[in-house]
Amino acid sequence: MITPNPTPYADLSPDLVLTAIESRGLPTDGRMLALNSYENRVYQIGIEDAQPLIAKFYRPGRWTDEAILEEHGFTQTLADHEIPAVPPSVIDGRTLHAYAGHRFSLTPRRGGRTPELDDPSVLEWLGRLLGRIHAIGALEPFAHRPTLNIDTFGEEPRAFLLEHDWIPKDLLPAYSSVVEQALVGVRACYARAGSPALIRLHGDCHRGNMLWTDAGPHFVDFDDARMGPAIQDLWMLLSGDREEMSGQLADVLAGYEDFFELDYRELHLIEALRTLRIIHYAAWLARRWEDPAFPAAFPWFGAPRFWEDHILQLREQIAAMEEGPLWASPP
C-alpha cells in the first residue's frame, strides 16, 4: 500500500527538473514552461537543437510503477494502430524514469486548440476517435489500474469527506441525507443498466484533455485511464439541456458506432456517472488540500458556499436520475 505524501513536490525545483531530464542524455536549453496540471507536474522543456519535450513528473503515491507502465503501454498500442494518441518516448529502453525520488516520463510535444464541442461535425469526429480507442480498449483488461464504479467514485469519496470532517457541522445533516439519496439513485441507474461491459477507457474526456489540429483531434493525457463502462468517455462531451444533449449524443454516436457498438443500456448511466464525478471531485480536492498548489488554484473550496452548492448539485442530480435515460435523438 502506497502512503501518499501531502506535499510531494516541495523539492521539485526548476534545477532538479532540468537535471532529471539531462540525466536521460537530453541537453536542455534552459527553457521551461509549467503547464496546467494539478495532479502531476507537467512542463514543456526546451531541448538543444531539437523540438521541446513534455515532461510529466508523477505524483508520488498515486500510481504504482506497474500502473503507470500500463498507461504507457495502452497509449503505445493505440499509436501502433494509427490512433492519434501520444505515447511517452522510449529512452534507454524505458518510458518511465526516476531521479532524486521523482518518477517522470518524456513525451513529444503535440500542439493544437480546444475543440468546438458545439459543432456537430466535431462531435462526430470525436465519436469516431473514441470508437477506435474503445475497440482497442475492449481487447484486454488493465491488470494494475482501478475500475470506475460506485465504490471507488461514490462510497469511498463520501467516507473520506465524512471521516475527515470536511463538511461544515450545520450542513452535515443535509449533506449526509442528500449524498445517501444520490447514491441510492446511482445504484438504481446501475440496476437498470444491467451489467455493462468494463473496458479500458481514457477516463477523463473533458475538453481540456483534447487538442484539435487540421488533421483532427488527439488526446493529450491518459493519466486517469482505468476500467469502466464505455459511456464514461462519451457523456463528458455533452452539455446543455436534455434536448441539446440528445442531439449531441446522436452526433457522437454517428461516428462512434462506425468502430464500436454501444450497449444502449449504458445510457441509464449518464446521470449516474455525472453524480459520481461530483462526489469524487469534492473528495479529490480534500485529499490534495495539503499540496500548496490546491489552495492557490481552488480558494473557494471548503467554504460553506461550496458545500451549499455541492448539496444543491446533488439534489439536481437526484432529479436528473429520476427522469430516466437520455436517448439519442435522430439527426
Secondary structure, 3 states (H helix, E strand, C coil): CCCCCCCCCCCCCHHHHHHHHHCCCCCEEEEEEECCCCCCEEEEEEECCEEEEEEEECCCCCCCHHHHHHHHHHHHHHHHCCCCECCCCCECCECCEEECCEEEEEEECCCCECCCCCCHHHHHHHHHHHHHHHHHHCCCCCCCCCECCHHHHHHHHHHHHHHCCCCCHHHHHHHHHHHHHHHHHHHHHHHHHCCCCCEEECCCCCHHHEEEECCEEEECCCCCCEEECCCHHHHCCCCCCHHHHHHHHHHHHHHHCCCCCCCHHHHHHHHHHHHHHHHHHHHHHHHCCCCCHHHHHCCCCCCHHHHHHHHHHHHHHHHHHHCCCCCCCCC
